[in-house]
Amino acid sequence: MTSLPKIVRSITEPDSALLCKAQKRLDNLTKPQGSLGRLEELARLIVGITEKECPALKNKAIFTMAADHGVAEEKVSAFPQEVTAQMVYNLLNGGAGINVLAHHVGARVIVADVGVASALKSDDPKLIIKKIGPGTKNMAQGPAMTRQEAIRSIETGIAIFEDEYKNGIDIIGTGEMGIANTTSASAITAVFTKNKIEDITGRGTGINDEALKNKIRVIKKALRINKPDPDDPIDVLSKVGGFEIGALAGIILAACAHKVPVVIDGFISGAAALIAYHIEPKTKSYMIASHCSVEIGHKMILSHIGLRPLLDLGLRLGEGTGAALGIFLAEAAVKILTQMATFDNAGVSQKE
């Protein structure tokens, strides 16, 4: 297993010379300069990340990490904890939202159990089982996990990415499944952005007003008891994080080290992106924010990292659904760059 320090040392900024070269080609395509807006930005970014003048996003993968959270004991979710395992089976059977959207954009879905509370019974070769533990502990009573478990969760994500990278990957999306994980994501967001808990915490799976008040109370208690250190992202992950959040942070770091664009999904994936960004700020240059979630804290995450979402569709499902749509746009952007004619080869007069 590749260690966290080794992966972090491998991350460099995208190639600035290639970024300029891509911009020059974009400006010479048969259109007014800049007229394809964010698609042009995306195409240029992907050239810089991949270090390929004519990238092709043929091998697309969405990593959906599943784990349970001990804080579910505090009744912070509208659904019982057993839904996590049930949804993993649904993912494997192709019945989840991410299965539909991934199929639509031609991406494979990699499902991993990194901390589901129950023992999953499946012979499905598509299921990766790399369980760090049977869910985290209740962060309202103490740390969600040990520091060693936090590091292991990140390195598990690195290993999952690198195993799949051998099969060929041109772009990835991040996704998750875990009852009560918006509570963990809200706590992580509060620590790094320093915004008020009330301004960060949303309704997750659709809780009512009374449950929302309880959720806010639980997060405040968890932060008061555990005192996560914002200058130490591993400490934050261990105190109030989740195994799937740590694994996603590892996947992001590994993708950056291998010069693969990372399309971030919603609030939980955003919390994982926060961990990765605070471990190594250069990861920002590899991240593409697919959308802005209905979860109110997500906008604060994107602002903190410095990412601008491509879409705002009122999504709040997770699983990687928004990332699938972001991958669709990324592929469209690259095709604009590589398949459109230039003024020279089309014989079209340029602007006077």
Secondary structure, 3 states (H helix, E strand, C coil): CCCHHHHHHCCCCCCHHHHHHHHHHHHCECCCCCCCHHHHHHHHHHHHHHCCCCCCCCCEEEEEEEECCHHHHHCCCCCCCCHHHHHHHHHHCCCCHHHHHHHHHCEEEEEEEEECCCCCCCCCCCEEECCCCCCCCCCCCCCCCCHHHHHHHHHHHHHHHHHHHCCCCCEEEEEEECCCHHHHHHHHHHHHHCCCHHHHCCCCCCCCHHHHHHHHHHHHHHHHHHCCCCCCHHHHHHHHCCHHHHHHHHHHHHHHHCCCCEEECCHHHHHHHHHHHHHCHHHHHHEEECECCCCHHHHHHHHHHCCCCCECCCCCCCCCHHHHHHHHHHHHHHHHHHHCCEHHHHCCCCCC
